[in-house]
């Protein structure tokens, strides 16, 4: 009974790694989705500035 079942240990480690990866992906997705509106606002401001500069030149 004291013998370590290596196949069970490997199985448990694989599933632990899978759970950690899933959790990391969820955190990454939430952070990316929360940053997107701010990034879009910055891009829109830059486009407006370029557009105004272009109208001044013409």
C-alpha positions in Angstrom: 0.0 0.0 0.0 3.0 2.3 0.5 3.9 2.1 -3.2 3.3 5.4 -5.1 1.0 4.9 -8.1 2.9 7.0 -10.6 0.2 6.9 -13.3 -2.3 8.4 -10.7 0.3 11.1 -9.8 0.8 12.0 -13.5 -2.9 12.0 -14.2 -3.5 14.4 -11.2 -0.7 16.7 -12.3 -2.0 16.9 -15.9 -5.5 17.8 -14.7 -4.1 20.3 -12.2 -2.1 22.0 -15.1 -5.2 22.0 -17.3 -7.2 23.7 -14.5 -4.5 26.3 -14.0 -4.4 27.0 -17.7 -8.1 27.4 -17.9 -8.1 29.8 -15.0 -5.3 31.8 -16.6 -7.2 32.0 -19.9 -10.3 33.3 -18.1 -8.3 36.0 -16.3 -6.5 37.0 -19.5 -9.8 37.2 -21.4 -11.4 39.4 -18.7 -8.5 41.7 -18.6 -8.4 42.0 -22.4 -12.1 42.7 -22.6 -11.9 45.4 -19.9 -9.0 47.1 -21.7 -10.7 47.1 -25.1 -13.0 50.2 -24.7 -10.1 52.3 -23.4 -7.9 51.2 -26.3 -10.7 52.0 -28.8 -11.1 55.5 -27.3 -7.4 56.2 -27.7 -7.5 55.0 -31.3 -10.5 57.1 -32.0 -8.8 60.2 -30.5 -5.8 59.6 -32.7 -7.9 59.2 -35.8 -9.8 62.4 -35.0 -6.5 64.3 -34.6 -5.2 62.9 -37.9 -8.5 63.8 -39.6 -8.4 67.4 -38.3 -4.8 67.7 -39.4 -5.7 66.4 -42.9 -8.6 68.9 -43.2 -6.3 71.8 -42.2 -3.8 70.8 -44.9 -6.4 70.8 -47.6 
